[in-house]
C-alpha cells in the first residue's frame, strides 16, 4: 500500500514540476519539497494540496500538517488511521 501511495504522490509532483517547465524531473521519496530540494513555492504547494485532495479526498495541509518531503506526505496517507486509501 505504501508503495502505491508513493507512486501516486511522486507522479503528482513530477506533473507539477513538468508544468513549471522542468523537463523530466527526478523525484525521490526523501526529496525536500521546498527551497533546498524540488523548489516548490506557495502556489505550487496549494496546487499540490488540491491534487492530493482530488486523489485521496484529504490532504495533509488542510489537516494542519506541513510536510517537508515526499515521504512525509506518503506517511500521512499510509498512517493506520487512514482507512480506504
Z-matrix of the N, CA and C atoms (Angstrom, degrees):
N
C 1 1.447
C 2 1.530 1 110.99
N 3 1.338 2 116.99 1 -44.02
C 4 1.461 3 120.16 2 -178.84
C 5 1.531 4 110.62 3 -61.74
N 6 1.333 5 116.90 4 -37.22
C 7 1.466 6 120.43 5 179.11
C 8 1.527 7 111.13 6 -65.10
N 9 1.329 8 117.14 7 -38.80
C 10 1.470 9 120.81 8 178.71
C 11 1.521 10 110.82 9 -65.19
N 12 1.329 11 116.54 10 -41.32
C 13 1.463 12 120.94 11 178.09
C 14 1.525 13 109.50 12 -65.52
N 15 1.321 14 116.93 13 -43.78
C 16 1.468 15 120.98 14 178.21
C 17 1.521 16 110.85 15 -58.41
N 18 1.307 17 116.86 16 -43.96
C 19 1.471 18 120.37 17 -179.82
C 20 1.519 19 111.15 18 -62.92
N 21 1.338 20 117.49 19 -44.39
C 22 1.466 21 120.62 20 179.67
C 23 1.529 22 111.50 21 -63.71
N 24 1.330 23 116.47 22 -46.44
C 25 1.464 24 120.20 23 -178.50
C 26 1.526 25 110.66 24 -65.13
N 27 1.323 26 116.15 25 -43.23
C 28 1.470 27 120.42 26 178.41
C 29 1.521 28 110.57 27 -60.62
N 30 1.320 29 117.38 28 -43.71
C 31 1.466 30 121.12 29 178.00
C 32 1.526 31 111.55 30 -60.10
N 33 1.326 32 116.34 31 -40.62
C 34 1.469 33 120.16 32 178.82
C 35 1.524 34 111.29 33 -63.27
N 36 1.320 35 115.86 34 -44.59
C 37 1.467 36 119.90 35 -179.04
C 38 1.527 37 110.10 36 -65.77
N 39 1.317 38 117.81 37 -40.23
C 40 1.467 39 121.43 38 177.57
C 41 1.526 40 109.62 39 -60.85
N 42 1.333 41 118.07 40 -46.30
C 43 1.466 42 121.35 41 179.20
C 44 1.523 43 111.05 42 -60.80
N 45 1.321 44 115.85 43 -41.08
C 46 1.463 45 120.48 44 178.90
C 47 1.525 46 110.66 45 -62.69
N 48 1.324 47 117.07 46 -45.64
C 49 1.463 48 121.15 47 179.76
C 50 1.524 49 111.63 48 -67.10
N 51 1.321 50 117.45 49 -38.49
C 52 1.469 51 120.50 50 177.37
C 53 1.517 52 110.73 51 -63.74
N 54 1.333 53 117.09 52 -37.85
C 55 1.465 54 120.97 53 178.20
C 56 1.525 55 111.45 54 -64.44
N 57 1.339 56 116.75 55 -25.31
C 58 1.466 57 121.38 56 176.80
C 59 1.527 58 112.08 57 -83.51
N 60 1.340 59 116.75 58 -3.32
C 61 1.455 60 120.05 59 179.17
C 62 1.511 61 114.46 60 99.82
N 63 1.311 62 117.94 61 7.02
C 64 1.462 63 122.01 62 178.11
C 65 1.526 64 107.88 63 -85.89
N 66 1.310 65 116.26 64 100.96
C 67 1.462 66 121.17 65 -176.73
C 68 1.527 67 110.81 66 -70.63
N 69 1.302 68 116.39 67 125.93
C 70 1.460 69 124.57 68 176.89
C 71 1.529 70 113.56 69 46.43
N 72 1.321 71 115.36 70 60.21
C 73 1.464 72 118.08 71 179.58
C 74 1.527 73 111.26 72 -67.79
N 75 1.315 74 115.81 73 146.56
C 76 1.462 75 121.49 74 173.69
C 77 1.514 76 107.65 75 -96.20
N 78 1.314 77 115.31 76 128.54
C 79 1.453 78 120.65 77 -176.27
C 80 1.527 79 108.42 78 -131.35
N 81 1.332 80 115.86 79 131.21
C 82 1.462 81 121.32 80 178.48
C 83 1.524 82 109.40 81 -126.48
N 84 1.314 83 115.97 82 158.55
C 85 1.468 84 121.76 83 -175.82
C 86 1.520 85 112.90 84 -55.35
N 87 1.311 86 118.94 85 -37.92
C 88 1.453 87 121.90 86 -176.85
C 89 1.513 88 115.19 87 -83.56
N 90 1.320 89 117.08 88 -1.30
C 91 1.462 90 120.28 89 -177.81
C 92 1.519 91 112.08 90 -63.95
N 93 1.327 92 115.28 91 135.12
C 94 1.453 93 121.27 92 171.59
C 95 1.523 94 107.72 93 -69.54
N 96 1.314 95 116.29 94 141.26
C 97 1.464 96 120.27 95 -178.25
C 98 1.527 97 112.41 96 -80.22
N 99 1.316 98 117.53 97 -23.05
C 100 1.456 99 120.51 98 -167.33
C 101 1.531 100 113.32 99 -109.92
N 102 1.298 101 118.57 100 -144.27
C 103 1.462 102 125.48 101 -167.46
C 104 1.522 103 116.20 102 -43.35
N 105 1.295 104 118.39 103 -55.91
C 106 1.463 105 120.56 104 -174.71
C 107 1.522 106 113.00 105 -89.54
N 108 1.306 107 116.36 106 19.33
C 109 1.457 108 120.99 107 -179.32
C 110 1.517 109 110.84 108 -136.83
N 111 1.315 110 115.37 109 -111.11
C 112 1.463 111 121.02 110 -175.83
C 113 1.524 112 113.35 111 -80.89
N 114 1.321 113 117.68 112 -12.95
C 115 1.466 114 121.63 113 173.20
C 116 1.521 115 116.01 114 78.55
N 117 1.336 116 117.96 115 27.31
C 118 1.460 117 119.05 116 177.87
C 119 1.521 118 109.94 117 -68.15
N 120 1.322 119 115.50 118 139.75
C 121 1.463 120 120.45 119 175.42
C 122 1.528 121 108.46 120 -105.05
N 123 1.323 122 117.25 121 -172.58
C 124 1.462 123 120.37 122 -175.34
C 125 1.529 124 112.29 123 -64.64
N 126 1.320 125 118.07 124 -37.32
C 127 1.464 126 120.57 125 177.50
C 128 1.532 127 110.63 126 -66.99
N 129 1.320 128 116.52 127 -42.07
C 130 1.467 129 120.60 128 176.94
C 131 1.526 130 110.75 129 -61.07
N 132 1.330 131 116.23 130 -40.65
C 133 1.462 132 121.02 131 -179.99
C 134 1.523 133 110.46 132 -64.32
N 135 1.320 134 117.50 133 -41.95
C 136 1.468 135 120.96 134 177.26
C 137 1.524 136 110.76 135 -63.92
N 138 1.316 137 116.73 136 -40.17
C 139 1.466 138 121.16 137 177.85
C 140 1.523 139 110.44 138 -64.91
N 141 1.320 140 116.58 139 -44.12
C 142 1.459 141 120.70 140 178.30
C 143 1.527 142 110.18 141 -62.00
N 144 1.326 143 118.02 142 -42.41
C 145 1.465 144 121.45 143 178.66
C 146 1.529 145 110.37 144 -59.29
N 147 1.330 146 117.24 145 -42.20
C 148 1.468 147 120.94 146 178.47
C 149 1.526 148 111.18 147 -65.92
N 150 1.312 149 117.12 148 -40.23
C 151 1.467 150 120.76 149 177.94
C 152 1.533 151 110.86 150 -63.11
N 153 1.328 152 116.32 151 -43.25
C 154 1.460 153 121.05 152 178.77
C 155 1.525 154 110.80 153 -64.43
N 156 1.325 155 116.36 154 -41.85
C 157 1.467 156 121.47 155 178.33
C 158 1.529 157 110.69 156 -61.11
N 159 1.317 158 116.68 157 -43.49
C 160 1.465 159 120.44 158 179.16
C 161 1.518 160 112.23 159 -63.92
N 162 1.317 161 117.12 160 -38.54
C 163 1.465 162 121.73 161 -177.15
C 164 1.520 163 112.86 162 -79.32
N 165 1.334 164 116.81 163 -44.18
C 166 1.465 165 121.12 164 -170.63
C 167 1.534 166 114.34 165 -111.77
N 168 1.336 167 117.74 166 -2.51
C 169 1.459 168 124.09 167 -179.13
C 170 1.529 169 113.52 168 66.35
N 171 1.312 170 116.08 169 17.31
C 172 1.461 171 122.83 170 172.81
C 173 1.522 172 107.29 171 -165.09
N 174 1.304 173 116.23 172 165.32
C 175 1.462 174 118.47 173 174.70
C 176 1.521 175 109.22 174 -149.16
N 177 1.317 176 116.77 175 151.26
C 178 1.467 177 119.79 176 -176.18
C 179 1.525 178 113.54 177 -63.30
N 180 1.307 179 117.56 178 -30.68
C 181 1.463 180 120.73 179 -177.23
C 182 1.528 181 110.91 180 -66.33
N 183 1.333 182 117.33 181 -45.31
C 184 1.462 183 120.53 182 178.08
C 185 1.527 184 111.85 183 -71.81
N 186 1.327 185 117.07 184 -16.98
C 187 1.463 186 121.34 185 176.73
C 188 1.534 187 111.00 186 -86.76
N 189 1.336 188 116.66 187 4.28
C 190 1.454 189 120.96 188 177.29
C 191 1.516 190 114.90 189 88.30
N 192 1.319 191 117.36 190 10.15
C 193 1.460 192 121.05 191 177.48
C 194 1.524 193 108.94 192 -102.87
N 195 1.316 194 115.74 193 156.93
C 196 1.465 195 120.56 194 177.11
C 197 1.523 196 107.60 195 -133.02
N 198 1.343 197 116.22 196 82.77
C 199 1.468 198 119.83 197 -177.60
C 200 1.517 199 111.53 198 -61.94
N 201 1.315 200 115.37 199 140.36
C 202 1.461 201 122.10 200 179.66
C 203 1.533 202 112.32 201 -97.83
N 204 1.329 203 116.93 202 -15.16
C 205 1.463 204 119.90 203 -176.53
C 206 1.523 205 110.27 204 -143.20
N 207 1.308 206 115.01 205 166.36
C 208 1.461 207 120.75 206 176.69
C 209 1.524 208 109.84 207 -60.72
N 210 1.318 209 117.39 208 -41.10
C 211 1.466 210 120.02 209 -178.37
C 212 1.528 211 111.63 210 -63.81
N 213 1.316 212 119.04 211 -31.82
C 214 1.458 213 121.13 212 176.70
C 215 1.529 214 111.24 213 -67.95
N 216 1.321 215 117.23 214 -34.86
C 217 1.468 216 120.55 215 174.70
C 218 1.524 217 109.30 216 -66.12
N 219 1.325 218 116.79 217 -45.42
C 220 1.466 219 121.28 218 178.96
C 221 1.520 220 110.08 219 -60.50
N 222 1.315 221 117.50 220 -43.00
C 223 1.464 222 121.16 221 178.38
C 224 1.530 223 111.14 222 -60.57
N 225 1.314 224 117.30 223 -38.01
C 226 1.463 225 121.31 224 178.38
C 227 1.521 226 110.39 225 -58.06
N 228 1.329 227 117.08 226 -45.15
C 229 1.467 228 121.02 227 -177.96
C 230 1.519 229 113.22 228 -82.17
N 231 1.286 230 118.07 229 -19.72
C 232 1.457 231 121.44 230 -178.37
C 233 1.525 232 112.88 231 -93.09
N 234 1.317 233 117.17 232 -2.06
C 235 1.454 234 120.80 233 -178.70
C 236 1.524 235 111.79 234 -62.61
N 237 1.306 236 115.96 235 154.70
C 238 1.458 237 122.16 236 -176.79
C 239 1.530 238 112.24 237 -61.95
N 240 1.325 239 117.38 238 -24.52
C 241 1.452 240 119.89 239 -178.35
C 242 1.525 241 112.69 240 -86.68
N 243 1.315 242 117.87 241 6.53
C 244 1.467 243 121.98 242 -178.89
C 245 1.525 244 108.73 243 -103.29
N 246 1.317 245 116.96 244 92.15
C 247 1.458 246 120.16 245 -179.19
C 248 1.522 247 109.90 246 -86.95
N 249 1.317 248 115.30 247 147.30
C 250 1.457 249 120.78 248 174.04
C 251 1.500 250 115.60 249 82.95
N 252 1.315 251 118.56 250 1.29
C 253 1.461 252 120.28 251 -179.89
C 254 1.501 253 109.66 252 -103.81
